[in-house]
Amino acid sequence: MSGVCSIFSQLLGVFSRAEFERAVRQHGSEHHARGFDSWTQFIAMLFCHLGRAQSLREICGGLAACEGKLRHLGVQQSPKRSTLAYANQHRPWQLYQTVFEQLLAKCRGEVRGGRKFRFKNKLLSLDGSVIDLSVTMYDWAKYRRTKGGVKLHLLLDHDGYLPQYAVLEPAQTAEIRIARKLTLEPGSIVVFDRGYTDYKWFASLTRQGVFFVTRARWNTYCKVVEKRAVPEKGNILSDDMVLLGHRHYHTGVAVRRIVMLDPETGKEFTFLTNQLKFAASTIAKIYRERWQIETFFKALKQSLRVKTFVGTSANALKTQIWTALIAMLLLKYLKLKSTFGWSLSNLVALLRQQLFVYRDLWAWLNAPFEPPPLIAPQQLALPI
């Protein structure tokens, strides 16, 4: 007989129940609650993502089919569909933002080395991704005539590729409005695309001691104040110090403009940065690393349930997205703890098949394709 509980139960063991209950009290999530606690809601929504349940009926039915195994999860019985729908609509989604922050702190403690660059500065990527919604079902999220949506803004830490900051806003909210509210650590390097072009914000980052790397827009006007030397051989065409602004206005802060020729496509790319010490080729490689945040968004949308939703209210949608981010952090945590070379897609696919299997989670993570050890049955001694 196996001496371990189900893999799903072991996954939930990653979360501190004491910290979870503290967050419940902080947000008043169980105010006037009757017979259905926040822990059960959390388990149901985590099962929605990891079990790939398509509806409230599938969530509740899937848990009900395994009701004998739910007691290991701290649940006495599976939730009813109407009860779960009501909880998603009314219980504050901020609870799961707090749980996300709790798990993020645990993930950071597991990051060990693996830097691609020699510099010690913290490298961050900033971007936003629109989650499309039906305007007829989500009329509160309308941002075009026939289209609705919300935008997930994310700040990705390249140490472990963990989301350091996340916020959900209406889809029409400009990305730069979110960027201006960020508080970044001096010395860190933040990479973003041309959608964040704001010369005053660039100047503010420079005053704060924060470095940035971005691409220049096609209509960028600047005044060259200094030409820097470039290697004779290579694909760096120019490296200049420029003042950004309009014809009659400049920010007053000189930034570095680097023009690079891509040898594969023959296209020219122009980068802007306030980092003056790094080689021009390093700046280009830093911007190329911005692709990691695009990969994160792609993995989030393909592996977890953030394209179709089990509720139509704003609170239910935010609850589902924040629990999806928690599930993504949980997968990152398992990858950090495992010695096996998992890809995220393989991990979530195989984990979905093993959720209610009684097997040691950590042994399975390190050797997923080896059979579990055979346990000889213990025979009771006959009385003499």
Helices and strands as residue ranges (DSSP letters): H 7-12, H 17-27, H 38-50, H 56-65, G 67-73, H 81-90, H 94-108, E 123-133, G 139-141, E 142-144, E 147-157, E 162-170, H 175-179, E 189-191, G 194-196, H 199-208, E 211-215, E 221-227, E 236-246, E 249-261, E 268-273, H 280-288, H 291-303, H 314-337, H 344-354, H 361-366
